[in-house]
């Protein structure tokens, strides 16, 4: 667990379409536009042609998605009596979310336009905004109404409402990975063939049927018993161990062991009297499995300062994290980080979703497992993977992890120190 501190002080373009093709995300829908009362113009009805694009069509829950709303044609007319000068038209609008997530996204644009002759329709505008993905599944984005503000001689608003617009874009949000907290311990680490081993476990789904079985490397042995997890997800079982090949014990839910629904192996050795061999002695050496552990350099992370008013990105690093996997079984591991909101002077908060990281992971020479760094992106309160190793017939090693972190500080955030708690969970 580390404490993070910071001092406060465009969308990606979509691929071009071939000539004559409709670009992805483009739709047309009926629009009713009300010119400002001062213009003395009647309402304007007609089609709006618009396009919605996103910077990430396959985000994960907790990610921030940037949305671009382009109005390429509008029935709204120039509301002033003469020519409308350049760069006096400011658009604002909204995009409706549907499917797995509901709500709306506010989008705004800059005052950027060519001169508009008297009586002509207002030109194309581009607006952008962001939203945070809160649910997995398909999410649709539908264009909503928009307002065209002109600032020439007087501030005038032309308000256009959308009627029956179709969905213009769709994203598919993936859920965050969940940590496996299942584990077992044995009443004895060795015994004679046929000995009953007392097994206790925790972290299972309450009421689930759990298989407790012997293990020889990546394969199961003939030793097997079934138990039921109680309402707290705990279990007890007596496993008769008769198979001399058994070198460990695992427990899992379902029909087969997996890293997501099973435990790592708890070491067990079957011992027995050596047969009499004239003038000879049998020498047996045992390699004892160890544990999965994590250490971290330092207790606090200080991010860079950003100027008041401008806001921006406060950079830093979480510091070196060392993971040592000495279990010697088939299970890999995963290290997940979660962060709280940043709290500053007077209780002002910067949301946890404003913190992003770019993880890195290096395996020490000779490590059986390869280390995979998590994806760059938002950490957030629901968490993100810092690094992991995959299941394999033989796993283990020493791994050095780190991550470059960036906190997005909004403009005009009150000056002062903002702190949050970053929690790392290894499983």
N, C-alpha and C positions, 0 to 999 in steps of 0.2 A: 504494500500500500504506500502511495506517495502523495504528497501535497503539492499541488500546482499553484503557482502565483504569477500574476501579470500586472504591470503598471499601466493604467489607462491615461491617457492624456488626450462577362457577356456570354453571353450564351454562345455555345459552339454552333457553327453553321452546319445545316444539314446538307447531304450530298446533292449536287445539282441534278435536275431531271433532264432527260433527253428532250429535244425540241418537239413540241406537240403533245407531250405527256403531262398529266396533272401531277404536280409535285406532291409527295407524301404530306398529309396533314392539311391539305387545302380543301375548304368546304365553302358552300354558298347558302345563305339563309335570308329570309325576309327581315327587313329592318324598318322601324318607325323612328324617324329623327325629328326632334323638336328644336328648331332654331331658337336662339334667344329672343325674348319678347321685344327687346329694343330693336331687333332687325326688321320687324314687321313682315316677316316671311311666313308662308303657310308651312305646315308639316310636310316633310319629305319622306315618301315611302318608296322602297325599292330593295333590291338585293344588296347584301354585303358579301364581298368575297374576302375570305380570311384564311390564314394558315397558322397552325400551332405546331411548334417543334420543341423538343426537350434535349438537354445535354446528356442525359443518361436514361436510355429506354429500359434498362434492367437494373434498377437500384436495389439495395437491401433496406430493410426496415431501419430507420434512424438516419438514412442518407438525406441530404438536401438536394433537391432537383431544381434546376434553373429552367424556366419556361419562357418561350418567346411567342408573342401574339402579334401577328402582322395583319393589318387591315390593308389589302391591296386595292379595294374599290369600295366606296361608300356613296349612298345617295345624298349625304349631307352637303348642302351648298355653302359657298362662301357667305358668311353672315354680315359682311360689311358692304357698304354701298359701292366701293371702288376696289382697286386691286389690293389683295392681302400681301404684305411684304414677306420676304424670306425670314425663316427662323422665328416665327411668332406663334406657331401652332404646337400645343403641348397635349398629347393624348394620355388618357388613363382608362383602364377597363378592368374586367374581371373574367376569370376562367373557372368554370364549374367542374368539380371533381365528382366522379361517380364510380360505381363498382365496389371494390374492396375498401375504398376510402371516400368519405363525403366531405363537403365543404367547398370553399372557393379560394382562388388565388388572386390577389390584387396585383395588377401589372401597370407600369407607368413607362412613359417614354420621354425623350428629350425634345426640346423645342428645335426641330430641324425640318424645314420644308423649303421647297422652291416657291417663288411668287405665284399667287393664284389670281387669275383674272376675275373681274367682277362677274357674278352669276355662275361661275364654274363650280363643279363639285370639288370638295376639299381633297387633298392628295393622300397617297398612301402613308401610313404611319406604322411604327414598330414599338412595341411595349414589351417589357420583361419583368419577371418577378420570380420568387422562389417559394417552395413549400417543403416541409419535412414529411417523409414517408412514415406513416404510423401503423400500417397494416399490410400483411403480405397478400399477394394475389394481383389480379388485373385491375388497373385503375384507368378510367377514361377521363379525357380532358375535352370539354365542350366550350366553345366561345360564348361569352355572355355579352351583356351590353357594354358600351363604351361612351366616353365623353370627350369631345374635341374642344379644347379651350384655346381661344384666340386672344392675344394681348396686343391689340393695335387700336389706338384711340380710346378704347374701353375694353375691360375684361368681359368677354362673352363666352358662354358655354352652349354648345350644341350637344344635346343628350340623345343618344341612339339606343333603343331597346331591341334586343334580339328576340325573335319569335320562332321557336321550334328549330333551333340550330342543331345539327347532328354532331356527334362526337368527332373531333378532328384528329385526335392522337390517343394512343394507349401505351401504357408502360406495364411491365410485369415485375412486381416487387417480390424479392426473395426474403424469407424469414432469417433472423440471426441464428447462428449455431448455438446449441445449448450444451452446457458442461455436463459430463458424466461424473456424478458424485458417488457412484457405487463402490463399495469396498468390503473386504472380508478379512478376518483374522482367525488363526488356528490355535486350538488349545495346546497343541504340541507340534514341533517341527520335524519329528521323525518317529518311527515306530516299526514294530515287526509286521510282517504280512498278516492281514486280517484285523489289525488294530482299528478301533473306531476313533475317528478324529472329531473333536468337538469344533464346529464351525459357527462363527457369529458374523453377521453382516449388517450393513445399513446403507441407506441411499436408494433403495429400490422403490418401485411404484407400490403404494399400499395395496394389499390384497393380491398382488401378482404372484403367479406360480414361478418359482425360481429353481433352476437346475444347478446342483452343486456336483462337480465332477473333477476327476483327476486329469492332470495335464502332463504330456511329455513333449516339451518344446511347443510347436504350433498345433500338435494333434491331441485329441482327447484319448483317455484310457478307459478301461472297462469299469473303473470305480465311478459310481453315479448314484445320486439320491435327489429327490424333489422335496422342496419345502415351500411354505407360503409366507410372504412378507406380511407383517402385522400392519395395523392402521398408521404406524409411524414409519413404515418402510423398512423395518428391521426384521431379521430372521435368525433362527438357530437351527442347526441340523447336526446329525451324527452321520459321518461318512465312513463306511467300512472301506479300508484301503487294502486290497489284496493284489493288485497288479504291480509287479516289481518295477515296471517301466515308469510309474508315476513319480514325477519330480516336482509337482506343484498342484495347487487346487484353485479352480476358478468357479465363479457363480454368474449366471446370466438369466435374463428373461427371454422368452421366445423359444424357437426351435433350435437355434444355433448361436454360438458365441459371436459377439461383435464388439468393437471398441465402444460403440454408442450405448449398448445395453448389457455389457458385461464388465466384470472386474479384471484387474490384472492378476497374474498368478501369485498366490501365497506359497512360498517354498515348503516342500515336504520331501523327506527322504525315507524310503523303505529300507530297513536294515534287517539282517538276519544272520544266523550263524554260518560262517564260511565252511564249505565242505572240507573234510580232511584230505590233505594232499601230502603224501610222504615227502619229507625233506624239502617242503616248499611252503611259502607264506603268501597269502593274497594281500596286496597293499591297495587300499581304496582311498582316493582323495575326492573331496566334495567341494565344488564351487558354490559358495553361498550367495544367493541373490541379495541385492541391496534394496534401496528405496528410490522413489522419484522425489527430488527435492529442488528447491529454487532459492537463490540468494540474489540480493539487489544492492548495488552500490549507492549509498546515500539514502536519506529519508525525504528530501525535499527537491523539487524541480522549480527553478526560477525561469520564467519566460521573459523574452525581451520586452522592452517598453514600446508603446505606440503613442503618437502625439494626440493630445486632446483636440477634438474637433474633426480631425481627419479620420480617426479610427484606423483600422487596418489589421495586419497579421502580426501577432506576437509570437516569435519563433522560440524553439527550445528543444531539448532532448529529455527523454525519461531517465536516461542513465543506464549503465550496463546491468543487464539481468542475466544470471547464469543458471541454466537448468542442467541438472545431472540426473540421468536415467540409468540406474544400475540394477533394474529389476530382472533383466535377462529373459523376458518373456516375449509374446507376440504383439503386445499392445503398444500402440503409439501414445502420444500425449498432445494436449492442446492447452495453450495459455491465453486466457481471455481477459481483456481489460474493460472496466466500466468507470465512468466519471460522473460526479455530481455537478449541479449548477455552480458557477463561480459567483461568490458573494463578496460584495465590496462595501464601501462606506454607505451608511444609512440603509442597508439592506438591499441596495441595487444589485440585480442579478444579471449575469450573462449566461444564457442557456447552455446546458451541457452539450447540446448538439452543435455548438460553435467550435468545439475542439476536434481537430482532425489529426491523423498521424500517418507516417509512412514507415512501416516496420522493416527491420532487417534481422537476419538470423544466419549465423555461421556455425557449422559443426566442427569440433576439434578433430585434428587428424586421427584416423583410426576408429572414429565413431561408426558403429554399424548402421545407424539411421542417418538419413538426409533430412535437413531442417528446411521447412517451407515457411517463408515470411507471410504474414497476413496481408490482405489487400489494403492499399492506401485508401483512406476515406475517413468518415466520421466515426468517433469513438462513441459518444453519447451515453445516456443513462442505461440503455439496454445492452451495451457492450459490443466489442468487436474482437476478432482473433488477432493476437499479436504474432504468434508463430505456432507451428505444430509439426509433428512427425506422423507418418503413416504406420498402420499395422504391417507387420512383416513376420516371417518365421523366426527371426532373431532381431531384436531392437535394442537400443541403448546408445549411450555416448554422453559427451559434454557439449553444451551448446551456448553460444554467446549471443544475446538478443539486445536490441536497442530500437528506438523509434524516434524519428524527428517529428515533433509536434508543433502545431500551429493553432493559435486561438484567434478566431475572427472577432475583433472588438468593434462594435458599431460606432459610427461617428457620434461625437458629443457624449460619449460615455463619461460620467463624472470622474474626475481624477482620483487616484488612490490605488491601493493594492486590492486585487481580486483573487480569492483563493477557492480551490475546489479539492476534492479527494479522488484520486485515481486508485482503484482497487484491481489488483492482478490475481486471477484465480487459475491455479494449475491443476489439471485433471487428466 
